[in-house]
Amino acid sequence: MSDPIKHECGIALLRLKKPLDYYLDKYGTAFYGLNKMYLLMEKQHNRGQDGAGIANIKLDMKPGQRYISRHRSVDSQPIQDIFQKINSRFQKIEQENPALLKDIKYLKENAGFTGEVFLGHLRYGTFGKNEIENCHPFLRQNNWMTRNLVVAGNFNMTNVDELFDVLVNIGQHPKEKSDTVTVLEKIGHFLDEENQKLYDQFKAQGYSRKDISGKIANSMNVANILKHSSGDFDGGYAMAGLIGHGDAFVLRDPNGIRPAFWYEDEEIVVVTSERPVIQTAFNVQADKISELGPGQAIIIKKSGAVHLEQINEPGEITQCSFERIYFSRGSDKDIYRERQELGRLLCADIEKSLGGDIDNAVFSFIPNTAESSFYGMIKGLEDIQNERKIKEIENLKDPKPEKIREILEKRTRIEKVAIKDAKLRTFISGDEGRNDLVSHVYDITYGSVVPNKDNLVVIDDSIVRGTTLKQSILRILDRLQPKKIIVVSSAPQIRFPDCYGIDMAKMGDFIAFEAAIELLRDKGKDDFIRHIYQKCKDQENLPKEQIKNYVKELYDSFTDQEISKKIAELLTPENMNAEVEILYQSVENLHKACPGHTGDWYFTGNYPTPGGNKVVNKSFINYIEGINERAY
């Protein structure tokens, strides 16, 4: 309902453990791996719509034969675009000689994406332009097979400047200062060092240069490379990589901020950002799928051997709660249950806001991602109504069947009050014309609300900026003529920027922050705002480990309810007939609903890494100084 939050990205790594002839014999296709990659990526489409990319490595290729393939797209439908282009090559082969589609040797020698190791990526452009150069996987090329590196990830680093300086100090000249390039080059540097160390070792043992290449491939210590390269990473990440000879890995950040799940059987090893994706693609039960631990890497050797390594010591485990509220698909059994609980835990506040009058209220949800929490809300309201029904029946002086039936037939009233018109695009650039168009993006269901009698309650998963609420949704809902519109957020108030992959980077974008600033100004506390600014400014050049989050103090003077009331005031359009109230989830109830995902820094300002405090500090300074740019 509010302006959409850009998701963090998605990854899919697939290793085929059997020779390709095995899949051809068993499944009737030489493209088993490619077909599964399409499923793994398409089922994570929710994680990236700005671009996509896929890379493939063929094992045991002879010198002079191509063994790495990569294709990326920023098309409007990037996944389909990638696979159509890849498959067009096979369609051409089929037209010329269909028998060659079953000739594994021919395919490996003549067609791309016919290897055993795949890495796919789905991108949301939280930073940078949506151009092909910004799409993962990134490739670091070298004539030595064991020095080639392919990297893709769901990550954001808060200390890119520091990591960049490290590369410069070891003699590199990175082509740009971005976290993706910096990470690629940092891992690549230690990959080079590992190669050189092994080369020197085997040369001293008398092996020929030709034989040394194979010895390096078999002896490479991937865990050692990751330990040396990632020790100073500050951020949230699930980082995947392929090395040219066939080793592969996925590394998770020490706080478990970004998710990663894996599954292995005798045929495949697969790692993805979401668990249901593996369940669907390979028809396996959830309890067969493991979650990669914080600071842990899964390493898949060229031989097919799989092992877990603790690369970095786990910190405070703060898995991103937005994964549960909004980002991940709700088909995961635990996420589905948690989202329902988020809705149920709002019922007491909703009942209070309605003055107990549930009978004259209509309940709905916008957008579709809020549907699971809506079901939980309805079940909670039905529990409240059932308790009331029992008391009403107990209090009947004359309990005739028709009276009892009348009480039992009371239901929580559910309506689909707004439907998004997918065909309508807000392409008009002028504000006046665009605002008029925006107000028609949703169609409303006329007759679903009794005018001037019913209250209308709509639930959303989160309210970040509130722009769409003010410009569109509230105006549209007001046409139904409810007495009161209550907008319910299954997430708490978003008060602080995220710096671990979600596109919530600027303080001025948060309606909760704007409300707190307005409340302070209403009380004549402009000097206090400047005082907090000065405290942030004074620590601007401190090491990130010494920076404190003083921005928290801006909220300390007010209750959550006072801020919510101010938010409703700021978001209520002019000439609204209905009263508008906005209810937010409490942080306490968020933790009750999602006990395993306690990462709540965007709500509380409690960042799991030192870089988070540095980002919020800079973000507030930028706000006060009128600098409209990201803080990292």
Buried (B, 14 or more C-beta within 10 A) or exposed (E): BBBBBBBBBBBBBBBBBBEBEBBBEEEEBBBBBBBBBBBBBBBBBBBBBBBBBBBBBBBBBEEEEEBBBBBBBBBEEBBBBBBEEBBEBBEEBEEEEEEBBBBBEBBBBBBBBBBBBBBBBBBBBBBBEBEEEBBBBBBBEBEBBBBBBBBBBBBBBBBBEBBBEBBEEEEBEBEEBBBBBBBBBBBBBBBBBBBEBBBEBBEEEEBEEEEBBBBBBEEBBBBBBBBBBBEEBBBBBBBBBBBBBBBBBBBBBBBBBBBBBBBBEEBBBBBBBBBBBBBBBBEBEEEEBBBBBBBBBBBBBBEBEBEBBBBBEBBEBBBBBBBBBBBBBBBBBBBBBBBBBBBBBBBEBBBEBBEEEBEBBBBBBBBEBBBBBBBBBBBBBBEBBEEBBEEBEEEEEEEEEEBBEEBEEBEBBBBEBBEEEEEEEBEEEEEEEBBEBBBEBBEBBEEBBBEEEBBBBBBBBBBBBBBBBBBBBBBBBBBBBBBBBBBBBBBBBBBBBBBBBBBBBBBBBBBBBBBBBBBBEEEEBEEBBEEBBEBBBEBEEEEBEEBEBBBBEBBEEBEBEBBBBBBBEBBBBEEEEBEBBBBBBBBEBBBEBBEEBBBBBBBBBBBBBBBBBBBBBBBBBBBBEEEEEBBB
